[in-house]
Amino acid sequence: MIMVKTAKYVTLMRIGNVEIRKYDKVVLAQVEGEEGGFDILFQYISGHNRKNERVSMTSPVISQSIEMTTPVLSSSDKIAFVMPEGYTVGTTPVPFDSRIKIIEVPERYVAAIQFSGRWSASSFKKREGELLDELARNGIKTIGSPFQMLYNSPFTPWFLRRNEVAVEVDPATLKGQRL
């Protein structure tokens, strides 16, 4: 089994099945709107970059499908790999592939609900509903759209896989919560 490091976070509280976390800033290698984004990013961390440097795989792999509304009837897919701790936008190898963007995500607060098994659109939708309902019941406002975080390789048995549906939350709305 391949061991990968996980992006660090601090759990601030639990509300039912939802965990509220604080993540420090992270650097992402991200591909947006491209089919095969995972493969593009995997080539990049495998050394297909200007430094010919292999970059350690870190979890989670973050993915988001944003459904567009009329008048545009399409979707924009994003997939991102978290760069290992210690990388900055300036020290992360420059990709050869212009579809890969290196971005820094500032410190943020994220609500997540975890589940095991194989990822599917229906399991995402179900957990997304649970997550958003629990946050709304507790007066916690969300920022942006929910996204998925996948922690395991495709070779991990389905019953051992860690998947999460997450969304950024407004830290000001956490004030009334027990931290």
CORPE-V629395 format. One record per helix or strand of 3 or more residues. SS is the DSSP state (@ for helix, = for strand). FROM is the first residue (numbers start at 0). LEN is the number of residues. If there is no record, write none. Layout:
ss={SS SS}
from={FROM FROM}
len={LEN LEN}
//
This chain:
ss={= = = @ = = = = @ = @ = @}
from={8 17 25 36 60 74 99 107 120 141 157 162 170}
len={7 6 7 9 7 8 6 8 17 9 3 7 4}
//
